[in-house]
Amino acid sequence: MVGCANVFDKHSKALDPCLHFKLHAASLSSHHQGSAGRRHVRVHKPRVLLNMATKKRIAAAASLLTFWRISEIQRRRAAARKRLYLRAIMLLLLSKQEKINVAPYSLLNRHVPVLRVYFEGVNDLSPHFRVSRRTMQRIMSVLREDKNNGWGYDLEILMFMFWLARAASYRVVAASFGVPRSTVHRIIQKVLKKVVRITARVIKLPGPDELAVIGEGFAELAQSREFQLAVGCIDGCHVRIKAPPTNEAPCYFNQKSFYSIQLQAICNHKGMFVDIFVGYPGSVHDSRILRNSPIYTKSLYPPPGYFLLGDSEYPCLQEPIGILTPYKEPVQNPVQAQYNAEHSRAWSVIEHAFGMMTSRWRGIFSKTLEVHYKCAPMVIAACTVLHNICITEGDLIEVDTEHALLHQQDQHLGEKDDIGSRIVARLSASIDIPPPISEHDYVF
């Protein structure tokens, strides 16, 4: 392409089109001749001419990208230096560990006031836990497991017993033991389920060889040999709960004008529970709960020839289980009056059992139970299990007369021998027997 530089005239402002075509053809022919041995033909693309504003924008974008890259490099170097500093500090602390008194969270802090009472060997633990030291050790031996979570299983049981004795909130228990509130909630739920799982081991029906001893005990309580075939007392108990936030709330509102969950219990002559059935709403009548309980549907207890003692809220039955109730007041003759007096002396043992349990766990039974209504039956069942353990260890508690009187008023308020109450009892306890429960569930 020699001589192409003279195409443009210095004094002309345009290019002759014909001359441009000739020069372009000549350049192509010369290019093909010079590159005859090559396979591909290179085609020159016209260059794009950029104005000044576009060049400035490109330059600004390039400078911004360069600044971002430099900032990212500086940030990474700063993070690396920080990691090196933290690693050096940790190594320094580990090298001086013997000079630093740090109590890890997973270790048991025995300097907490509540724990100091237990670990210093104080025999009377009732002010804090409502049980004696011997009973506490028995509970720990029954509930102990092989797992070790760092602070030991003893702390979990102490925390649960403190919560049950005080009916305190999780926040109060957390502050008393120096443990986070979320951990307190998890521990209490864990131990609660553990206590409920041993219900069948602690609350169990008497064997055939024990019936004679129990009958002698009731005959001594009634001061009459006619009651030696009595092998248990049955009664119900209402436990106050918060109003359920569902459409089922009216079912839990009982005739005593508060929300409750019912506990049906059978005890022996010593006041130990041999059977419990808990979970029915407060509006259900006692006789209907009886007819839906496994003790009735499966004729589990008492055996034929023996009977239970019940109050006027229960029907007098011979089959499928025997239940002996008092005569309706007013009585017709002195014989009925004497029978009612003997029956009352023998049956009062279950009221005494309820009185001991509610006095020991007065925080649970003297006010509204501050747990979810679905969890309340488990708390009630746990109280009955611990009650039996206390009786077995001889850990008896004096019944709070004032509290027991208020509790009895709550249980028997509105129980009148009138036509209305009889109709309610008959309708609640229908003749039709409900379908039997698959297994003997202690918690409904």
C-alpha positions as CSV (number, residue, x, y, z in Angstrom):
1,M,0.0,0.0,0.0
2,V,2.7,2.4,-1.0
3,G,1.5,5.8,-1.8
4,C,-1.7,5.6,0.2
5,A,-0.6,8.5,2.4
6,N,-1.0,10.9,-0.5
7,V,-4.7,10.0,-1.0
8,F,-5.8,12.9,1.2
9,D,-5.2,16.4,-0.1
10,K,-4.1,18.8,2.5
11,H,-6.4,21.5,1.1
12,S,-9.5,19.2,0.6
13,K,-11.9,18.2,3.3
14,A,-13.5,15.1,1.6
15,L,-12.3,11.9,-0.1
16,D,-13.2,11.2,-3.7
17,P,-15.5,8.1,-3.6
18,C,-14.2,6.6,-6.8
19,L,-10.6,7.0,-5.6
20,H,-11.5,5.4,-2.2
21,F,-13.0,2.4,-4.0
22,K,-9.9,1.9,-6.2
23,L,-7.5,2.2,-3.3
24,H,-9.6,-0.3,-1.2
25,A,-9.6,-2.8,-4.1
26,A,-5.9,-2.4,-4.6
27,S,-5.2,-3.0,-0.9
28,L,-7.2,-6.1,-0.9
29,S,-5.5,-7.5,-4.0
30,S,-2.0,-6.8,-2.6
31,H,-3.0,-8.3,0.7
32,H,-4.2,-11.5,-0.9
33,Q,-1.0,-11.7,-3.0
34,G,1.2,-11.1,0.1
35,S,-0.6,-13.8,2.2
36,A,-1.2,-16.4,-0.5
37,G,0.3,-19.1,1.8
38,R,-2.1,-18.3,4.7
39,R,-5.5,-20.0,5.2
40,H,-7.4,-17.1,6.9
41,V,-7.9,-13.6,5.6
42,R,-7.6,-10.9,8.2
43,V,-10.2,-8.2,7.9
44,H,-9.5,-4.9,9.5
45,K,-12.4,-3.5,11.6
46,P,-12.9,0.2,11.7
47,R,-11.9,1.8,15.1
48,V,-14.6,3.4,17.3
49,L,-14.0,7.0,18.0
50,L,-15.0,8.0,21.6
51,N,-15.8,11.5,22.7
52,M,-14.3,13.2,25.7
53,A,-17.3,12.6,28.1
54,T,-17.2,8.9,27.5
55,K,-13.5,8.7,28.0
56,K,-13.9,10.6,31.4
57,R,-16.6,8.1,32.5
58,I,-14.4,5.2,31.6
59,A,-11.5,6.7,33.5
60,A,-13.7,7.3,36.6
61,A,-15.0,3.8,36.5
62,A,-11.4,2.4,36.3
63,S,-10.3,4.6,39.2
64,L,-13.3,3.5,41.3
65,L,-12.5,-0.2,40.6
66,T,-8.9,0.3,41.5
67,F,-10.0,2.0,44.8
68,W,-12.3,-0.9,45.7
69,R,-9.6,-3.4,45.0
70,I,-7.2,-1.6,47.3
71,S,-9.8,-1.3,50.0
72,E,-10.6,-5.0,49.9
73,I,-6.9,-5.9,50.2
74,Q,-6.6,-3.6,53.2
75,R,-9.7,-5.1,54.8
76,R,-8.4,-8.6,54.4
77,R,-5.0,-7.7,55.8
78,A,-6.7,-6.0,58.8
79,A,-8.8,-9.2,59.5
80,A,-5.7,-11.3,59.3
81,R,-4.0,-9.1,61.8
82,K,-7.0,-9.2,64.1
83,R,-6.9,-13.0,64.0
84,L,-3.3,-13.0,64.8
85,Y,-3.9,-10.7,67.8
86,L,-6.7,-12.9,69.2
87,R,-4.6,-16.0,68.8
88,A,-1.7,-14.3,70.7
89,I,-4.1,-13.3,73.5
90,M,-5.5,-16.8,73.8
91,L,-2.0,-18.3,74.0
92,L,-1.1,-15.7,76.6
93,L,-4.1,-16.6,78.7
94,L,-3.5,-20.3,78.4
95,S,0.1,-19.8,79.5
96,K,-1.1,-18.0,82.6
97,Q,-4.1,-20.2,83.4
98,E,-2.8,-21.0,86.9
99,K,-3.0,-17.3,87.8
100,I,-6.6,-16.8,86.6
101,N,-9.5,-18.1,88.7
102,V,-12.2,-18.6,86.0
103,A,-15.3,-20.8,86.8
104,P,-16.5,-22.4,83.6
105,Y,-20.2,-22.3,83.0
106,S,-20.4,-26.1,82.8
107,L,-19.0,-26.5,86.4
108,L,-21.2,-26.6,89.4
109,N,-20.9,-23.4,91.4
110,R,-21.4,-24.5,95.0
111,H,-21.2,-20.9,96.4
112,V,-24.7,-20.2,95.3
113,P,-26.8,-19.7,98.5
114,V,-29.4,-22.4,97.6
115,L,-26.7,-24.9,96.7
116,R,-24.6,-24.1,99.7
117,V,-27.5,-25.3,102.0
118,Y,-27.4,-28.7,100.2
119,F,-23.6,-29.2,99.9
120,E,-22.8,-28.0,103.5
121,G,-24.7,-31.0,104.9
122,V,-27.7,-29.2,106.4
123,N,-30.2,-31.9,107.4
124,D,-33.4,-29.9,107.0
125,L,-33.9,-29.0,103.4
126,S,-37.6,-28.3,103.8
127,P,-37.3,-24.4,103.9
128,H,-36.0,-24.5,100.3
129,F,-37.0,-27.9,98.8
130,R,-39.9,-29.0,101.1
131,V,-38.3,-32.4,101.7
132,S,-35.7,-33.8,104.1
133,R,-32.2,-34.7,103.1
134,R,-32.9,-38.4,103.2
135,T,-35.9,-38.0,100.8
136,M,-33.8,-35.8,98.5
137,Q,-31.1,-38.5,98.3
138,R,-33.8,-41.1,97.6
139,I,-35.3,-39.0,94.8
140,M,-31.8,-38.5,93.3
141,S,-31.1,-42.2,93.4
142,V,-34.4,-43.0,91.7
143,L,-33.9,-40.4,89.0
144,R,-30.2,-40.6,88.5
145,E,-28.9,-41.5,85.0
146,D,-25.4,-42.3,83.7
147,K,-25.2,-39.2,81.4
148,N,-22.9,-36.4,82.6
149,N,-23.6,-32.9,81.3
150,G,-20.8,-31.1,83.1
151,W,-22.5,-29.8,86.2
152,G,-23.9,-33.2,87.2
153,Y,-27.5,-34.5,87.5
154,D,-27.8,-33.4,91.1
155,L,-28.1,-29.7,90.1
156,E,-31.0,-30.6,87.7
157,I,-32.9,-32.3,90.4
158,L,-32.3,-29.6,92.9
159,M,-33.4,-27.0,90.4
160,F,-36.6,-29.0,89.7
161,M,-37.4,-29.5,93.4
162,F,-36.8,-25.8,94.1
163,W,-39.2,-24.8,91.3
164,L,-41.8,-27.3,92.5
165,A,-41.6,-26.2,96.1
166,R,-41.7,-22.5,95.4
167,A,-43.9,-22.6,92.3
168,A,-41.5,-19.8,91.1
169,S,-41.1,-18.5,87.7
170,Y,-38.2,-19.6,85.5
171,R,-36.6,-16.1,86.0
172,V,-36.6,-16.5,89.8
173,V,-35.1,-20.0,89.5
174,A,-32.4,-18.8,87.1
175,A,-31.5,-16.0,89.4
176,S,-31.3,-18.3,92.4
177,F,-29.1,-20.9,90.8
178,G,-27.1,-18.6,88.5
179,V,-28.2,-20.4,85.4
180,P,-29.7,-18.9,82.2
181,R,-33.5,-18.9,82.0
182,S,-33.5,-20.9,78.8
183,T,-31.4,-23.6,80.5
184,V,-33.8,-23.6,83.5
185,H,-36.8,-24.2,81.2
186,R,-35.1,-27.1,79.5
187,I,-33.9,-28.7,82.7
188,I,-37.3,-28.5,84.4
189,Q,-39.1,-30.0,81.4
190,K,-36.5,-32.8,81.3
191,V,-36.7,-33.8,85.0
192,L,-40.6,-33.5,84.9
193,K,-40.8,-36.0,82.1
194,K,-38.3,-38.2,84.0
195,V,-40.5,-38.2,87.1
196,V,-43.7,-39.0,85.1
197,R,-41.9,-41.9,83.5
198,I,-41.4,-43.6,86.9
199,T,-45.0,-43.3,87.9
200,A,-45.7,-47.0,87.3
201,R,-42.8,-47.9,89.6
202,V,-43.9,-45.7,92.5
203,I,-47.7,-45.7,92.2
204,K,-48.8,-49.3,91.7
205,L,-51.8,-51.4,92.8
206,P,-51.3,-53.6,95.8
207,G,-50.7,-57.3,95.4
208,P,-53.0,-60.1,96.7
209,D,-50.8,-60.6,99.8
210,E,-51.1,-56.9,100.7
211,L,-54.9,-56.8,100.7
212,A,-55.3,-58.3,104.2
213,V,-52.9,-55.7,105.7
214,I,-54.7,-52.8,104.0
215,G,-58.1,-54.1,105.2
216,E,-56.9,-54.3,108.8
217,G,-55.6,-50.8,108.5
218,F,-59.0,-49.5,107.4
219,A,-60.8,-51.4,110.0
220,E,-58.6,-49.7,112.6
221,L,-59.3,-46.3,111.1
222,A,-63.0,-46.9,111.1
223,Q,-62.9,-48.5,114.5
224,S,-65.1,-51.3,113.1
225,R,-64.3,-54.8,111.9
226,E,-66.9,-54.5,109.2
227,F,-64.5,-52.3,107.2
228,Q,-61.7,-55.0,107.0
229,L,-62.7,-55.6,103.3
230,A,-62.1,-52.0,102.4
231,V,-58.8,-51.8,100.4
232,G,-58.8,-48.2,99.4
233,C,-60.4,-44.7,99.3
234,I,-61.3,-42.9,96.2
235,D,-61.7,-39.1,95.7
236,G,-61.2,-36.3,93.3
237,C,-59.3,-33.0,93.5
238,H,-59.5,-29.8,91.5
239,V,-56.3,-28.1,90.6
240,R,-56.5,-24.4,89.6
241,I,-55.1,-23.5,86.1
242,K,-55.0,-20.5,83.9
243,A,-57.9,-20.1,81.5
244,P,-57.0,-22.0,78.3
245,P,-56.7,-19.6,75.4
246,T,-58.9,-21.9,73.2
247,N,-62.5,-22.8,72.5
248,E,-62.1,-25.5,75.2
249,A,-62.0,-23.0,78.0
250,P,-65.7,-23.5,79.1
251,C,-65.0,-27.2,79.6
252,Y,-62.4,-26.3,82.2
253,F,-64.7,-23.9,84.1
254,N,-66.1,-26.0,87.0
255,Q,-69.2,-25.5,89.1
256,K,-67.0,-23.9,91.8
257,S,-66.4,-20.9,89.4
258,F,-62.7,-21.4,88.5
259,Y,-60.8,-23.2,85.8
260,S,-59.3,-26.5,86.9
261,I,-58.0,-29.9,86.0
262,Q,-59.2,-32.9,88.0
263,L,-57.2,-35.6,89.7
264,Q,-58.8,-38.9,90.7
265,A,-56.8,-40.8,93.2
266,I,-57.1,-44.0,95.2
267,C,-55.0,-44.4,98.4
268,N,-54.4,-47.1,101.0
269,H,-54.7,-46.9,104.7
270,K,-51.3,-45.1,105.0
271,G,-52.2,-42.3,102.6
272,M,-50.1,-43.6,99.7
273,F,-51.6,-43.3,96.3
274,V,-52.1,-46.7,94.6
275,D,-53.7,-45.3,91.5
276,I,-54.2,-41.9,89.9
277,F,-56.1,-40.6,86.8
278,V,-55.5,-37.0,86.0
279,G,-56.3,-34.7,83.1
280,Y,-60.1,-34.4,82.8
281,P,-61.5,-30.8,82.6
282,G,-63.1,-29.3,85.8
283,S,-66.6,-29.3,84.4
284,V,-66.8,-33.2,84.3
285,H,-68.5,-34.9,87.2
286,D,-66.6,-37.2,89.5
287,S,-68.7,-40.2,88.6
288,R,-68.1,-39.7,84.9
289,I,-64.4,-39.6,85.4
290,L,-64.6,-42.8,87.3
291,R,-66.5,-44.6,84.5
292,N,-63.9,-43.5,82.0
293,S,-60.9,-44.4,84.0
294,P,-59.0,-47.7,83.4
295,I,-59.6,-48.7,87.0
296,Y,-63.3,-49.0,86.1
297,T,-63.3,-50.0,82.4
298,K,-60.9,-52.8,83.0
299,S,-62.0,-53.8,86.5
300,L,-58.4,-53.4,87.7
301,Y,-59.0,-52.7,91.4
302,P,-60.3,-53.8,93.9
303,P,-60.6,-57.5,93.3
304,P,-64.0,-59.3,93.7
305,G,-65.0,-59.4,97.3
306,Y,-63.4,-56.1,98.3
307,F,-64.6,-52.5,98.0
308,L,-63.4,-48.9,97.9
309,L,-64.7,-46.1,100.1
310,G,-66.1,-43.1,98.3
311,D,-68.0,-40.0,99.1
312,S,-71.5,-39.0,98.0
313,E,-70.3,-37.8,94.6
314,Y,-69.6,-41.4,93.6
315,P,-72.2,-44.1,92.9
316,C,-72.6,-47.1,95.2
317,L,-71.5,-50.0,93.0
318,Q,-71.0,-53.7,93.3
319,E,-69.9,-54.4,89.7
320,P,-67.6,-54.0,87.8
321,I,-65.9,-52.7,90.9
322,G,-67.2,-52.4,94.5
323,I,-67.6,-48.8,95.9
324,L,-69.2,-48.1,99.2
325,T,-70.6,-44.6,99.8
326,P,-72.4,-43.0,102.8
327,Y,-76.1,-42.6,103.2
328,K,-77.6,-39.4,102.0
329,E,-78.2,-36.8,104.7
330,P,-80.4,-36.6,106.7
331,V,-80.2,-40.2,107.7
332,Q,-83.3,-42.2,108.6
333,N,-82.2,-44.0,111.7
334,P,-79.3,-44.3,114.2
335,V,-77.8,-47.3,112.4
336,Q,-77.3,-45.2,109.2
337,A,-75.8,-42.5,111.4
338,Q,-73.3,-44.9,113.0
339,Y,-72.4,-46.3,109.6
340,N,-71.8,-42.8,108.2
341,A,-69.5,-42.0,111.2
342,E,-67.4,-45.1,110.7
343,H,-67.3,-44.6,107.0
344,S,-66.2,-41.0,107.5
345,R,-63.3,-42.0,109.8
346,A,-62.0,-44.5,107.3
347,W,-62.5,-42.4,104.2
348,S,-60.9,-39.3,105.8
349,V,-57.4,-40.8,105.1
350,I,-57.6,-39.7,101.5
351,E,-58.4,-36.2,102.5
352,H,-55.4,-36.3,104.8
353,A,-53.3,-37.5,101.9
354,F,-54.5,-34.7,99.7
355,G,-53.9,-32.3,102.6
356,M,-50.2,-33.5,103.0
357,M,-49.6,-33.2,99.3
358,T,-51.1,-29.8,98.9
359,S,-49.4,-28.5,102.1
360,R,-46.0,-29.8,100.9
361,W,-46.4,-28.3,97.4
362,R,-48.6,-25.4,98.5
363,G,-47.1,-23.2,95.8
364,I,-48.6,-25.6,93.2
365,F,-52.0,-26.2,94.8
366,S,-52.7,-23.0,96.7
367,K,-52.8,-20.7,93.6
368,T,-53.3,-20.9,89.9
369,L,-50.8,-23.3,88.3
370,E,-48.6,-21.1,86.1
371,V,-47.9,-23.6,83.3
372,H,-49.6,-24.4,80.1
373,Y,-52.8,-26.3,80.6
374,K,-51.6,-29.2,78.5
375,C,-48.5,-29.5,80.8
376,A,-50.5,-29.2,84.0
377,P,-51.4,-33.0,84.2
378,M,-47.7,-33.9,84.2
379,V,-47.0,-31.5,87.0
380,I,-49.9,-32.9,89.1
381,A,-48.7,-36.5,88.4
382,A,-45.2,-35.6,89.5
383,C,-46.5,-34.2,92.8
384,T,-48.3,-37.5,93.5
385,V,-45.1,-39.5,92.7
386,L,-43.0,-37.4,95.0
387,H,-45.7,-37.7,97.7
388,N,-45.4,-41.4,97.7
389,I,-41.6,-41.3,97.9
390,C,-41.9,-39.0,100.9
391,I,-44.3,-41.3,102.6
392,T,-42.0,-44.3,101.9
393,E,-39.1,-42.5,103.5
394,G,-41.1,-41.4,106.5
395,D,-40.9,-37.8,105.5
396,L,-44.3,-36.7,106.9
397,I,-45.3,-33.1,106.9
398,E,-47.8,-31.4,109.2
399,V,-50.9,-30.5,107.3
400,D,-51.5,-26.8,107.2
401,T,-54.9,-26.5,108.8
402,E,-55.8,-23.2,107.3
403,H,-54.6,-24.2,103.8
404,A,-56.3,-27.6,104.1
405,L,-59.6,-25.9,105.1
406,L,-59.5,-23.6,102.1
407,H,-58.7,-26.5,99.9
408,Q,-61.6,-28.5,101.2
409,Q,-63.9,-25.6,100.7
410,D,-62.8,-25.4,97.1
411,Q,-63.4,-29.1,96.6
412,H,-66.8,-29.2,98.2
413,L,-68.2,-25.8,97.4
414,G,-71.6,-26.2,95.9
415,E,-72.0,-29.9,96.7
416,K,-75.5,-30.0,98.0
417,D,-77.9,-33.0,98.2
418,D,-80.6,-31.5,96.1
419,I,-82.5,-32.7,93.0
420,G,-80.3,-30.6,90.7
421,S,-77.1,-32.2,91.8
422,R,-78.6,-35.7,91.5
423,I,-79.7,-35.0,87.9
424,V,-76.2,-33.6,87.0
425,A,-74.6,-36.8,88.5
426,R,-76.9,-39.1,86.6
427,L,-76.4,-37.3,83.3
428,S,-72.6,-37.1,83.7
429,A,-72.3,-40.7,84.8
430,S,-74.4,-42.4,82.1
431,I,-75.2,-46.1,82.2
432,D,-73.4,-46.7,78.9
433,I,-69.8,-47.7,79.6
434,P,-67.4,-45.9,77.3
435,P,-64.9,-47.8,75.1
436,P,-62.0,-49.1,77.2
437,I,-58.7,-47.4,77.1
438,S,-55.9,-49.3,75.3
439,E,-53.6,-49.2,78.3
440,H,-53.5,-48.0,81.8
441,D,-52.5,-44.3,81.3
442,Y,-52.0,-42.5,84.5
443,V,-52.2,-39.2,82.7
444,F,-55.3,-38.7,80.5
